[in-house]
Amino acid sequence: MSFLNGSSLTPASFFIPGLEEVHLWISFPLCTMYSIAIMGNFGLIYLIYSEEVLHRPMYIFLALLSFTDVLMCTSTLPNTLCILWFNLKVIDFEACLAQMFFVHTFTGMESGVLMLMALDRYVAICYPLRYATILTHSVIAKAGLLTLLRGVMLVIPFTFLTKRLPYCRGNIIPHTYCDHMSVAKISCGNVKVNAIYGLVVALLIGGFDILCITVSYTMILQAVVRLSSADARQKAFSTCTAHICAIVITYVPAFFTFFTHRFGGHTIPPHIHIIMANLYLLMPPTMNPIVYGVKTKQIRESVIRFFLKGKDSSLNI
């Protein structure tokens, strides 16, 4: 084990092991998903920017979600692919803390944006005549900024709580990126404060967001049931389908990763933890553009117009 100096208990570097015997096989699906995530989300952002019909609060929030997805998966996947392809397992301790900060900040931002999108659907369905006046560009910008600041302020203590710990059991993290509890668990110090604060942050971010999403959809359901027309009910529900899919894609692997880290003990094999933790950061960015492209009529029509416009331009040349 290498240290900054002979007496320090803070490691200079971590070795991040993976499943050596199947590195190559794991890398191909991860690389494919990452490529789809980057192209899909940047394509969605460009489409929303270029198509005037998509300059509405729902799609502005979707662009914010896509941008967050790109940052979230990019905070870990390039490093993971370097481990799998080039066996580059060493990471500086300060870089590890920085990666930890960005991973947890962007995952918190992801949850917050999903919550804002649920509120957007609530306003659109329950107050359709005031939708444009309530969710102005200024309100959307302030809501996005507050969501980011919430994540930053709550995640910053993770780095200090982790840095204060003594590390004398070794410097091998059983993971492909620096996650708060994965790093804390290799310490020989008391990590009770880290575990408690991690639960507090999970409640303040995930718990609060899920509560807001649940309340929003309860109010939406009540409003939709009161509609007299079956077509109106179907149309109202259809605007929520893609968002509900995004919630499931995001929170199911998140819950699995969170609870197994803290309560799973040795009952779940380490490689399952690692694979699920990577899918937790990669599934939403990969699937969200596909889900919204398939489920949202305006986006489908905008994509068709975009390709037809490109085809017409090439024929004119």
N, C-alpha and C positions, 0 to 999 in steps of 0.2 A: 504494500500500500504506500502511495506517495503522499507526502504532506508538504505544506508550504515551508515548514521548518521542523526541526527536531522535536520541539515541545508543543507545537500547535496540534489541536485535534480537528481542525478544519481541513478537509481534504482538498488538494489542489485539483484533482480531477476525479471523474467517475467513469467506470467501465459499464457500458449498457449492453448486457448480453441479450441475445434473441434465441430463436430455435435454429441453431446452426445447421442442422441436417436438412432443413427445409427452407432455408433462407431464399433461395432462388425461386422456389414455387410460391412463396408468400409475396415476393416482391412484385411479380407480374400483375396479380389482381389489384394490389395496392396502387401500383403505378397507373394502371388503367383507370381506376376509380378517381385518382388524383387528377389525371388528365381530363377526364369527363367533368370533374368538379370545376376546374379552372376554366375550361372552354365554355361550359354551360352557364356558369355564373357571370363571367365577363360578357358572354353573348346576351344574357338576360339584361344585364345593366345597360349595355349598348342599345338594346331594343327599346327599353323603357325610356332611355334618353332621347332616342331618335324619333320615336313614334309619339306624336302629339296626343293621340287618343289614350295613351297610357300615362299621361301626366295627371294622374289622380292619386289621392292619398293611399289607396290600397296598393298601387304599383310602386309608389315612392317607398313605402315601407318594405315592399318586396325587394326593391333595389338595395335598400339598407341591409336586409337579411342576406342577400347575395354577396354583398361586400364583406359582411361579417363572416360568412361561410368561407370565403377565399382566405381571409386572414387566419381564421381558426385552423383550417387544414394545413396552411403553409407554415404555421408555427411549429409543426411536428413532422410532417411527411417528408420534406427534403432530408432531414436528419435521419429519419427511419430508413429511407431508401439508401442513404450512405452506409448505414449499418448492414443492411441486407446485401448490397452489391459490392461494397469495397471494404467491408469489415472494419470500418472506422468507428470504433466503439468508445473512443475517449472524448470527454467533454469537460471543459474547464468548469470549475465550481461556480464562478460568477456567471458564466454563460448558462449554466444549468438553472440558476436562480432566475435569470432573465427569461428563459424559456418557460419556466413555471409560471412566472407573472403573466406572460402573454397568453399562455394556454388557458389559465383560469379566467383572465379578463375577457377573452373572446368567447369562451363558453358562457360566461355570465351575460355578455352582450347578446349572444344568440337567444338565450332564454328571455331576456328583456324585450327583444324585438318581436318575438312570438307573442308576448303578452300585449305589446302595442298593437299588433295586427288583430288580436282578438278584440281589443277595444275599438279598433277601426271598424270591424264587422258589426259590433254592437251599435255604434253610432249610425252606420250606413243602413241598418235594418230597422232600428227602433226610432231613429230621427232622420229619415231620408231627406226631408225638405231643408234641414239645417246642416246636412252632412258637409257641404263645401264651406260653409261659414264657420263651423266648429273646428274642423281639421284643416286649417290653413297651412301654407308652407312654413310660416313662422312657428306655429304650434308643433308641427312635425319635427322641425330642426331642434327645437328646445327639448322635445321628448326624447329624441335620439341622443342628444348631448347629455341629458340627465341619466339616461340608461348607461352610457359609457362611463360617466363619472361615478355612478354607483358601483360598477364593476371594479374600476381602478381603486377607489377608496377602500373597498372591502378586501381586495386581493393583495394590496401592498403589504399588510401585516404578515401574510404568508411568507414572504421573503425574509423578513426579520426573524420570525419565529423559527424558520428553518436554519438560518445562518447561525443562530445562537447555540444550536445543538452541538454537542461533542460527537465526533465520529471516530470510534475506535474498534468497530466490529468488522471493518472492511470498507471498501469503496465501490462495491458492485451493486448497481440498481437493477432489480429484476423487471426491467421495463425497456421500452424503446424510446421513451422521452421522459423528461423530468416532471413528474406529477408530485404534488405536495406530499401526500401520504406515502408514496413510494420512496421518496427521498428521506422523509422523517423516520420511516421504519428501520432504516439501516443505522440509525443513531444508537449509541449506547446510553443516551440520556433519557430523561422523562419526556415523553411525547404527549402526555395527557392534555396539556394546554393546546397543542397543535390539533389534536383530535376534536376537542371541544370547540375550538374556534372554527374548524372545518365544518362541524355540524351547524354552528350558528350562521356561518356564511351560506350554507346550503339552504337553511330555512329562510334567511333574509332575501336570497335571490330566487332559488328554485321554488321554495314554499310560497313566497309572496306572489310570484308570477303564476304559478299553478292555481292559486286561489283566485286571482284576478281573471284568469282564463275561464275557470269554472263558473264564476259569477256571471261573466260576460255571456257565456253560452247558455246559462240558465235563463237569463233575461231575453236572449235571442230566441230560445225555444218557446218561451211564453208569448213573445210577440208574433212569432210565425204561426203558432197554433191558433191565434186569434184571427188570422187572415181568413176571409171568407172563400177566396178562390183557391182551388187546388193548384192551378198553374202558378199563382203568386207564391204559394208555400214552397213549391218545388224550385222556383227560381231563387227564392231567398236561401233555401238550403244549399243549392248548387254553388252559391258564391262562397260558402264556408267549407266546401269539401276539400279543396286543396290545402287550406290552412289546417284543418283537422288532421290530414295525412302528415303534414309537416310536423305537427305537435307529436304525433305517435312516433315518427321516425327519429325525432330528437330525444324525447324523454324516455323511451323504453330502454335503449342502450345506456343512457345517462343513469337511470335508476339502478340498472344491473351493475354498472361499474362502481357507483357510489356505495351501494349496500354490501357488495361482495368485498370491497376493499376494507370495510370497517367491521363487518360481521361474518364474512365468509370463512375466515380462518384458513385452515388447511384443507377444507372439504372440496374446494375447487382447484384444479390444477393451475399452476402459474401461467402456462401458455394460454389458457382460456382467458385469464385476466388480461394478458397482453393483447390478444386478438380483439377482445371486446372493447378494450380501452382505445385501440386504434380505430375500430369501427365507430365508436362513439363520436370521434372527431371527424370521421371521413364520410359516414353514411349521410348525414344531413346535407353537406355541401354537394354530394354526388346526386342525391335523389330529389332535392328541392326543385332544381330547374326542370327536371323531367316531370315531376308531379304537377307543377304549375303550368308547364307547357301542354300537358295532356288534359288537365282538368279545367283550365281557364280559357274560355272561348276567345276573349279579346287578344290574348297572347298567341293563341293558335292562328288567328286571322292575321295578326301583325307579322308573324313568322312567314306565313304564306305570301303576304304582300312584299316582304323584304326580299324573298327569293325570286318572286316574279319580277320585281323591279330590277334585280341584278341580272336576270335572264334577258329582260328587254334591253338593258344597257349593253350587254355583250352582243346582242343581235344588231344593235345600231352601229356598233363599231365595225 
